[in-house]
């Protein structure tokens, strides 16, 4: 029923999604689901024909993927799916370890809201695993959980830094998740970490996440056929 002075439709809204956004979403899905591997050229003509859109739309969508680090623009060679660089991966892994371990150590002084955010992130990830979500969705939920660890520090600047790091790591993590198919194990590992925190065993929790991240770095490099750190 409408207000006396208003329209019955004034509260209705519609989320507008452009064709460019839909194309970008489909390309992201193809990359994260393993249909398009690292280094694959993203040819404008072929993509336009396949998706039934204009080359200009493809060009704009590719620009979004380049900005996100999912694709790389090469001079005189067009755009291709990004191939993770081993040195960059090692550096990102070192940086995320510093942030996440510090987050774990701040558990006892963190606010209730920050702790609840970690609980929620774990529940969401576990639910995605249970429901057999797509690799793209699992990847998003997994990284959101790790971001919630950094959130325990309660520094917006450090959270923003972590978001940048995880954007660099997202593609590599998606690839190892597909190869290892161990989302259930990952959920169990993170559940154990949270139980350690709730028991107040902070040192064991810090050691646990440190080992988890070290193993993840090795797994990423091995899965991408890159040499492990020496």
Sine and cosine of phi, psi and omega as CSV:
sin_phi,cos_phi,sin_psi,cos_psi,sin_omega,cos_omega
0.00,0.00,0.71,-0.70,-0.05,-1.00
-0.98,0.22,0.46,-0.89,0.17,-0.99
-0.91,0.43,0.31,-0.95,-0.02,-1.00
-0.85,0.52,-0.55,0.84,-0.06,-1.00
-0.93,-0.36,0.19,0.98,-0.11,-0.99
-0.79,-0.61,0.10,-1.00,0.03,-1.00
-1.00,0.02,0.52,-0.85,0.04,-1.00
-0.93,0.37,-0.19,0.98,-0.07,-1.00
-0.95,-0.31,0.14,0.99,-0.17,-0.99
-0.93,0.38,-0.34,0.94,0.00,-1.00
-0.99,-0.11,-0.04,1.00,0.03,-1.00
-0.96,0.29,0.55,-0.83,0.04,-1.00
-0.55,-0.84,0.37,-0.93,-0.01,-1.00
-0.66,-0.75,0.82,-0.57,0.04,-1.00
-0.98,0.20,0.85,-0.52,-0.04,-1.00
-1.00,-0.03,0.79,-0.62,0.07,-1.00
-0.86,-0.51,0.86,-0.51,-0.04,-1.00
-0.97,0.25,0.29,-0.96,0.06,-1.00
-0.88,0.48,-0.61,0.80,0.03,-1.00
-0.86,0.51,-0.71,0.70,0.00,-1.00
-0.89,0.45,-0.64,0.77,-0.01,-1.00
-0.92,0.39,-0.63,0.78,0.05,-1.00
-0.90,0.43,-0.70,0.71,0.02,-1.00
-0.88,0.48,-0.66,0.75,0.03,-1.00
-0.88,0.47,-0.66,0.75,-0.01,-1.00
-0.93,0.38,-0.61,0.79,0.04,-1.00
-0.93,0.37,-0.65,0.76,0.06,-1.00
-0.87,0.50,-0.71,0.70,-0.01,-1.00
-0.86,0.52,-0.71,0.71,-0.03,-1.00
-0.89,0.46,-0.61,0.79,0.01,-1.00
-0.94,0.35,-0.75,0.66,-0.08,-1.00
-0.96,0.29,-0.40,0.91,0.05,-1.00
-1.00,0.05,-0.01,1.00,0.06,-1.00
0.99,0.12,0.15,0.99,0.02,-1.00
-0.96,0.26,-0.45,0.90,0.04,-1.00
-0.79,-0.62,0.91,-0.42,-0.11,-0.99
-1.00,0.03,0.14,-0.99,0.04,-1.00
-0.84,0.54,0.66,-0.75,0.04,-1.00
1.00,0.08,-0.13,0.99,-0.02,-1.00
-0.93,0.37,0.81,-0.59,0.06,-1.00
-0.91,0.42,0.66,-0.75,0.03,-1.00
-0.96,-0.28,1.00,0.05,-0.11,-0.99
-0.98,0.20,0.78,-0.62,-0.05,-1.00
-0.87,0.49,-0.73,0.69,-0.06,-1.00
-0.90,0.44,-0.73,0.68,-0.03,-1.00
-0.89,0.45,-0.67,0.75,0.00,-1.00
-0.93,0.38,-0.64,0.77,0.01,-1.00
-0.89,0.46,-0.67,0.74,0.02,-1.00
-0.91,0.41,-0.67,0.74,-0.06,-1.00
-0.92,0.38,-0.64,0.77,-0.08,-1.00
-1.00,-0.10,-0.13,0.99,0.05,-1.00
0.94,0.34,0.59,0.80,0.03,-1.00
-0.78,-0.63,0.09,-1.00,-0.03,-1.00
-0.98,0.20,0.33,-0.95,0.05,-1.00
-0.91,0.42,-0.54,0.84,0.00,-1.00
-0.91,0.41,-0.59,0.81,0.06,-1.00
-0.91,0.42,-0.70,0.72,0.05,-1.00
-0.87,0.50,-0.68,0.73,-0.03,-1.00
-0.87,0.49,-0.67,0.74,0.02,-1.00
-0.92,0.38,-0.65,0.76,0.01,-1.00
-0.90,0.43,-0.65,0.76,0.03,-1.00
-0.90,0.43,-0.57,0.82,0.06,-1.00
-0.87,0.49,-0.61,0.80,0.05,-1.00
-0.91,0.42,-0.68,0.73,-0.01,-1.00
-0.92,0.38,-0.58,0.81,0.06,-1.00
-0.90,0.43,-0.68,0.73,0.00,-1.00
-0.89,0.46,-0.51,0.86,-0.01,-1.00
-1.00,0.06,-0.12,0.99,-0.02,-1.00
1.00,0.09,0.02,1.00,0.01,-1.00
-0.97,0.26,-0.51,0.86,0.03,-1.00
-0.80,-0.60,0.34,-0.94,-0.02,-1.00
-0.78,-0.62,0.72,-0.70,0.04,-1.00
-1.00,-0.07,0.84,-0.54,-0.05,-1.00
-0.94,-0.33,0.77,-0.64,-0.01,-1.00
-0.81,0.59,0.80,-0.59,0.05,-1.00
0.91,0.42,0.18,0.98,-0.02,-1.00
-0.76,-0.65,0.00,1.00,0.03,-1.00
0.99,0.11,-0.46,-0.89,-0.08,-1.00
-0.90,-0.45,0.63,-0.78,0.05,-1.00
-0.67,-0.75,0.38,-0.93,0.09,-1.00
-0.87,0.49,0.71,-0.70,-0.07,-1.00
-0.88,0.47,0.68,-0.73,0.14,-0.99
-0.98,-0.21,0.90,-0.43,-0.05,-1.00
-0.84,0.54,0.66,-0.75,0.02,-1.00
-1.00,-0.04,0.76,-0.65,-0.08,-1.00
-0.87,0.49,-0.67,0.75,-0.01,-1.00
-0.91,0.41,-0.63,0.78,0.03,-1.00
-0.91,0.42,-0.66,0.76,0.01,-1.00
-0.88,0.47,-0.71,0.70,0.01,-1.00
-0.87,0.49,-0.68,0.74,-0.03,-1.00
-0.92,0.39,-0.67,0.74,0.03,-1.00
-0.89,0.46,-0.67,0.74,0.00,-1.00
-0.90,0.44,-0.63,0.78,0.05,-1.00
-0.89,0.45,-0.70,0.72,-0.04,-1.00
-0.91,0.41,-0.68,0.73,-0.02,-1.00
-0.92,0.39,-0.54,0.84,0.03,-1.00
-0.89,0.46,-0.68,0.73,0.03,-1.00
-0.85,0.53,-0.72,0.70,-0.06,-1.00
-0.94,0.35,-0.72,0.69,-0.10,-1.00
-0.95,0.31,-0.62,0.79,0.04,-1.00
-0.91,0.42,-0.65,0.76,0.05,-1.00
-0.90,0.43,-0.61,0.79,0.06,-1.00
-0.86,0.50,-0.71,0.70,0.03,-1.00
-0.86,0.51,-0.67,0.75,-0.02,-1.00
-0.93,0.38,-0.31,0.95,0.01,-1.00
-1.00,-0.04,0.08,1.00,-0.08,-1.00
-0.79,0.61,-0.73,0.69,-0.12,-0.99
-0.94,0.35,-0.42,0.91,0.01,-1.00
-0.98,-0.21,-0.06,1.00,-0.02,-1.00
-0.95,0.33,0.44,-0.90,0.02,-1.00
-0.94,0.33,0.30,-0.95,0.05,-1.00
-0.88,0.48,-0.58,0.81,0.01,-1.00
-0.90,0.44,-0.66,0.75,0.00,-1.00
-0.92,0.39,-0.64,0.77,0.04,-1.00
-0.92,0.40,-0.68,0.73,0.02,-1.00
-0.87,0.49,-0.59,0.81,0.01,-1.00
-0.89,0.46,-0.61,0.79,0.05,-1.00
-0.92,0.38,-0.69,0.72,0.06,-1.00
-0.84,0.54,-0.74,0.67,-0.03,-1.00
-0.89,0.46,-0.66,0.75,0.00,-1.00
-0.89,0.46,-0.63,0.77,0.03,-1.00
-0.92,0.38,-0.68,0.74,0.04,-1.00
-0.87,0.48,-0.69,0.72,-0.01,-1.00
-0.90,0.43,-0.67,0.74,0.00,-1.00
-0.92,0.40,-0.71,0.71,0.01,-1.00
-0.88,0.48,-0.65,0.76,0.02,-1.00
-0.91,0.42,-0.63,0.77,0.02,-1.00
-0.90,0.43,-0.64,0.77,0.05,-1.00
-0.90,0.44,-0.74,0.68,-0.02,-1.00
-0.88,0.48,-0.59,0.80,-0.06,-1.00
-1.00,0.09,0.00,1.00,0.00,-1.00
0.91,0.41,0.68,0.74,-0.03,-1.00
-0.90,0.44,0.30,-0.95,0.02,-1.00
-0.90,0.43,0.34,-0.94,0.03,-1.00
-0.87,0.49,-0.59,0.81,0.01,-1.00
-0.88,0.47,-0.70,0.71,0.00,-1.00
-0.92,0.39,-0.69,0.73,0.03,-1.00
-0.87,0.49,-0.65,0.76,0.01,-1.00
-0.87,0.49,-0.71,0.71,0.01,-1.00
-0.89,0.46,-0.71,0.70,-0.03,-1.00
-0.93,0.36,-0.60,0.80,0.01,-1.00
-0.90,0.43,-0.73,0.69,0.00,-1.00
-0.93,0.36,-0.53,0.85,0.06,-1.00
-0.89,0.45,-0.58,0.81,0.04,-1.00
-0.91,0.42,-0.71,0.70,0.02,-1.00
-0.91,0.41,-0.58,0.82,0.05,-1.00
-0.91,0.42,-0.56,0.83,0.03,-1.00
-0.91,0.41,-0.48,0.88,0.10,-1.00
-0.90,0.43,-0.70,0.71,0.05,-1.00
-0.90,0.43,-0.55,0.84,0.01,-1.00
-0.87,0.49,-0.36,0.93,0.03,-1.00
-0.91,0.41,-0.34,0.94,0.05,-1.00
-0.96,0.29,-0.45,0.89,0.02,-1.00
0.88,0.48,0.73,0.69,0.10,-1.00
-0.83,-0.55,0.94,-0.33,0.01,-1.00
-0.83,0.56,-0.57,0.82,0.00,-1.00
-0.92,0.39,-0.66,0.75,0.01,-1.00
-0.94,0.33,-0.57,0.82,0.09,-1.00
-0.89,0.45,-0.68,0.74,0.03,-1.00
-0.89,0.45,-0.63,0.78,0.05,-1.00
-0.89,0.46,-0.68,0.73,0.02,-1.00
-0.89,0.45,-0.64,0.77,0.03,-1.00
-0.86,0.51,-0.64,0.76,0.03,-1.00
-0.91,0.41,-0.68,0.74,0.02,-1.00
-0.89,0.46,-0.70,0.71,-0.06,-1.00
-0.93,0.37,-0.50,0.87,0.08,-1.00
-0.89,0.46,-0.60,0.80,0.03,-1.00
-0.94,0.34,-0.53,0.85,-0.11,-0.99
-1.00,-0.01,-0.24,0.97,-0.16,-0.99
-0.85,0.53,-0.69,0.72,-0.05,-1.00
-0.92,0.40,-0.69,0.72,0.00,-1.00
-0.91,0.42,-0.65,0.76,0.02,-1.00
-0.90,0.43,-0.62,0.79,0.02,-1.00
-0.88,0.47,-0.62,0.79,-0.02,-1.00
-0.93,0.38,-0.67,0.74,-0.01,-1.00
-0.96,0.29,-0.52,0.85,0.05,-1.00
-0.88,0.47,-0.63,0.78,0.02,-1.00
-0.92,0.39,-0.64,0.77,-0.05,-1.00
-0.95,0.31,-0.71,0.70,-0.09,-1.00
-0.99,0.13,-0.48,0.88,0.00,-1.00
0.77,0.64,0.73,0.69,-0.11,-0.99
-0.89,-0.46,0.58,0.82,-0.04,-1.00
-0.86,0.50,-0.59,0.81,0.01,-1.00
-0.89,0.45,-0.67,0.74,0.03,-1.00
-0.90,0.44,-0.65,0.76,0.01,-1.00
-0.88,0.48,-0.69,0.72,0.01,-1.00
-0.88,0.47,-0.65,0.76,0.03,-1.00
-0.91,0.42,-0.64,0.76,0.03,-1.00
-0.88,0.48,-0.71,0.70,-0.02,-1.00
-0.94,0.34,-0.53,0.85,0.08,-1.00
-0.90,0.44,-0.64,0.77,0.04,-1.00
-0.89,0.45,-0.66,0.75,0.02,-1.00
-0.85,0.52,-0.71,0.70,-0.02,-1.00
-0.91,0.42,-0.60,0.80,0.03,-1.00
-0.91,0.42,-0.62,0.79,0.06,-1.00
-0.89,0.46,-0.68,0.74,0.01,-1.00
-0.89,0.45,-0.69,0.72,-0.03,-1.00
-0.92,0.39,-0.45,0.89,0.07,-1.00
-0.99,0.16,-0.15,0.99,-0.02,-1.00
0.99,0.10,0.20,0.98,0.00,-1.00
-1.00,0.02,0.96,0.27,-0.14,-0.99
-0.92,0.39,-0.66,0.76,-0.03,-1.00
-0.91,0.42,-0.64,0.77,0.04,-1.00
-0.92,0.40,-0.61,0.79,0.02,-1.00
-0.91,0.41,-0.67,0.75,0.01,-1.00
-0.90,0.44,-0.67,0.74,0.03,-1.00
-0.91,0.42,-0.60,0.80,-0.02,-1.00
-0.90,0.43,-0.74,0.67,-0.03,-1.00
-0.95,0.32,-0.54,0.84,0.05,-1.00
-0.89,0.46,-0.70,0.71,0.03,-1.00
-0.91,0.41,-0.67,0.75,0.00,-1.00
-0.86,0.51,-0.70,0.71,-0.04,-1.00
-0.95,0.33,-0.59,0.81,0.04,-1.00
-0.90,0.43,-0.67,0.74,0.03,-1.00
-0.92,0.40,-0.58,0.81,0.02,-1.00
-0.90,0.43,-0.65,0.76,0.02,-1.00
-0.87,0.49,-0.74,0.68,0.02,-1.00
-0.87,0.48,-0.68,0.73,-0.02,-1.00
-0.90,0.44,-0.64,0.76,0.02,-1.00
-0.88,0.48,-0.75,0.66,-0.05,-1.00
-0.91,0.42,-0.64,0.77,0.03,-1.00
-0.92,0.39,-0.67,0.74,-0.03,-1.00
-0.90,0.43,-0.53,0.85,0.00,-1.00
-1.00,-0.03,0.16,0.99,0.00,-1.00
0.85,0.53,0.66,0.75,0.04,-1.00
-0.94,-0.35,0.46,-0.89,-0.01,-1.00
-0.94,0.35,0.68,-0.73,0.02,-1.00
-0.94,0.34,0.31,-0.95,0.02,-1.00
-0.91,0.42,0.58,-0.81,0.00,-1.00
-0.97,-0.25,0.00,0.00,0.00,0.00
